[in-house]
Amino acid sequence: MEDSPAPESPVAEAAAPEPEVAELADASATVAAAGADEGPGRSPIGIWAFVLSVLGLIGLLPVIGSVLGLVLGWVALRRTPASAVRGGRGLAMAAVIIGLLTLVLVMVAAATYSLVLAFGPA
């Protein structure tokens, strides 16, 4: 009687992980060991820049928030790589744009106010 190999059961095939799945599990374990807050592309400076710029836009910190948001956004853009996908670079870019627009609006409002004071109401 010849020994023929026994057919493998579907349970045994499902239990054995594929090489790709095992590699992904190793990669995710490495990322988890590095710390969840330090994922690729995350920039807390960019997030803070965006928050400060928005606070400047809505009027809570009109000049200080806009200037700090603009400066921190610029720093975050320089530090965050262009290939970053997750949170940071886009927020930094938005912070720079919002900060600039808010500063322009504040300057136009200050110029208008000073002109009204200088020449009086019409």
Backbone torsions as a table, in degrees:
resi	resn	phi	psi	omega
1	MET	NA	127.0	-179.0
2	GLU	-83.5	143.6	176.7
3	ASP	-87.6	107.4	176.5
4	SER	-95.5	145.1	-178.9
5	PRO	-65.1	137.6	-179.6
6	ALA	-72.5	139.6	178.3
7	PRO	-64.0	138.3	-179.8
8	GLU	-75.8	141.4	-179.1
9	SER	-81.1	152.3	178.9
10	PRO	-62.6	-26.9	-179.9
11	VAL	-67.9	-39.6	-180.0
12	ALA	-66.3	-37.1	179.2
13	GLU	-68.6	-38.8	-178.7
14	ALA	-72.0	-30.2	-176.9
15	ALA	-74.7	-29.9	-178.2
16	ALA	-79.2	122.1	-179.6
17	PRO	-73.3	145.8	176.4
18	GLU	-73.6	155.1	-179.3
19	PRO	-59.8	-36.4	-179.2
20	GLU	-65.0	-40.9	179.9
21	VAL	-65.2	-40.9	179.3
22	ALA	-64.5	-38.5	178.3
23	GLU	-66.4	-40.0	178.0
24	LEU	-65.5	-38.0	178.4
25	ALA	-64.8	-39.4	177.4
26	ASP	-65.4	-40.6	-179.5
27	ALA	-66.4	-41.3	179.9
28	SER	-69.5	-32.3	176.0
29	ALA	-66.7	-35.7	178.2
30	THR	-67.0	-42.6	178.7
31	VAL	-65.4	-40.6	179.2
32	ALA	-65.3	-36.0	179.2
33	ALA	-69.3	-30.8	-179.6
34	ALA	-73.1	-19.7	-179.3
35	GLY	113.3	133.1	-176.3
36	ALA	-71.3	-27.8	-177.4
37	ASP	-78.3	-14.0	-175.9
38	GLU	-110.0	42.8	178.6
39	GLY	-69.8	166.5	-178.1
40	PRO	-66.9	130.3	174.7
41	GLY	87.9	-3.1	179.6
42	ARG	-81.9	136.9	-178.5
43	SER	-136.3	100.9	177.7
44	PRO	-62.9	-28.1	177.5
45	ILE	-65.4	-40.1	178.1
46	GLY	-64.9	-37.7	179.1
47	ILE	-66.9	-45.1	178.5
48	TRP	-64.5	-37.7	178.3
49	ALA	-61.2	-42.7	179.7
50	PHE	-64.8	-44.1	-179.8
51	VAL	-61.5	-45.6	-179.7
52	LEU	-66.0	-37.5	178.4
53	SER	-65.7	-40.4	178.8
54	VAL	-67.7	-38.9	176.1
55	LEU	-62.5	-35.2	175.2
56	GLY	-68.7	-36.3	-178.6
57	LEU	-69.7	-40.4	-177.2
58	ILE	-82.2	-4.6	171.8
59	GLY	101.6	1.2	178.5
60	LEU	-74.7	-39.5	176.8
61	LEU	-134.8	70.5	-168.2
62	PRO	-59.2	-46.3	-177.3
63	VAL	-95.2	-48.2	-176.5
64	ILE	-63.9	-46.2	-180.0
65	GLY	-63.0	-39.7	-179.6
66	SER	-68.0	-43.4	-179.5
67	VAL	-66.9	-46.3	178.9
68	LEU	-63.5	-40.9	177.4
69	GLY	-63.0	-39.7	178.6
70	LEU	-65.3	-46.9	-178.8
71	VAL	-67.3	-47.7	179.6
72	LEU	-65.2	-35.5	176.7
73	GLY	-63.5	-40.9	178.2
74	TRP	-64.8	-42.4	178.1
75	VAL	-63.0	-42.8	-179.9
76	ALA	-65.1	-36.9	177.3
77	LEU	-64.3	-36.8	179.7
78	ARG	-72.0	-32.5	-176.2
79	ARG	-87.2	-29.5	-176.4
80	THR	-85.3	128.2	-179.9
81	PRO	-66.3	153.1	-178.2
82	ALA	-66.0	-22.2	-179.2
83	SER	-87.7	3.3	-178.6
84	ALA	-66.2	133.9	-176.3
85	VAL	-102.6	-41.3	-171.9
86	ARG	-99.3	136.9	173.6
87	GLY	19.4	117.2	174.3
88	GLY	144.6	-61.2	-175.2
89	ARG	-70.1	-44.3	178.6
90	GLY	-65.5	-39.9	177.9
91	LEU	-67.0	-37.1	178.0
92	ALA	-65.2	-41.7	178.0
93	MET	-63.5	-42.9	178.0
94	ALA	-64.2	-38.0	179.3
95	ALA	-63.7	-41.2	178.9
96	VAL	-64.3	-44.8	-178.9
97	ILE	-65.8	-46.5	-179.8
98	ILE	-64.8	-41.1	178.7
99	GLY	-61.3	-44.0	178.5
100	LEU	-64.3	-45.4	-180.0
101	LEU	-62.9	-40.0	-180.0
102	THR	-66.6	-41.4	177.7
103	LEU	-63.5	-39.3	177.4
104	VAL	-63.6	-43.2	178.8
105	LEU	-63.5	-40.1	178.8
106	VAL	-65.4	-41.4	179.1
107	MET	-66.2	-40.1	178.1
108	VAL	-65.5	-41.4	178.9
109	ALA	-64.9	-40.8	179.3
110	ALA	-66.8	-40.1	178.5
111	ALA	-65.6	-41.7	179.0
112	THR	-63.9	-43.2	179.5
113	TYR	-63.1	-42.7	180.0
114	SER	-67.9	-35.9	177.0
115	LEU	-66.9	-38.9	178.4
116	VAL	-66.2	-39.7	178.2
117	LEU	-67.6	-37.2	-176.8
118	ALA	-71.9	-42.3	-174.4
119	PHE	-105.6	-5.1	178.0
120	GLY	74.8	164.6	178.4
121	PRO	-69.1	148.5	-176.0
122	ALA	-74.6	NA	NA
